[in-house]
Amino acid sequence: MDKEERDFFNVQKGIKYEKAGKDEKAIKVYEKLIAENFDGSHPYDRLCVLYRKQKNFTAEKYVLEKAILVFTQVAASGRPDGPPKLERYKKRLEIVHKKMLK
């Protein structure tokens, strides 16, 4: 199994864990993906949702900062989905910063 297939499999595994209500297992799968600089948005988006549910704004901030790093490179590579995703993560990070100040 090559990296692309393994990444796809892991995204699907995370989705399956979430649907089964096993959020902690899903978090572990998604965290592993982002640690490897996965360049798809699903694990970043889902981790933000899962951490927001837990009111873990520090972890959500980390995920968004990681997404900004990854999607800065994606945007620089010329991939068309890079710039809009990058902007979305920057806006979400602003929201998290405001929540952390409350």
Stockholm file with secondary structure:
# STOCKHOLM 1.0

chainA/1-102         MDKEERDFFNVQKGIKYEKAGKDEKAIKVYEKLIAENFDGSHPYDRLCVLYRKQKNFTAEKYVLEKAILVFTQVAASGRPDGPPKLERYKKRLEIVHKKMLK
#=GR chainA/1-102 SS CCHHHHHHHHHHHHHHHHHTTCHHHHHHHHHHHHHTTCCSSHHHHHHHHHHHHTTCHHHHHHHHHHHHHHHHHHHHTTCTTHHHHHHHHHHHHHHHHHHHHC
#=GC SS_cons         CCHHHHHHHHHHHHHHHHHTTCHHHHHHHHHHHHHTTCCSSHHHHHHHHHHHHTTCHHHHHHHHHHHHHHHHHHHHTTCTTHHHHHHHHHHHHHHHHHHHHC
//
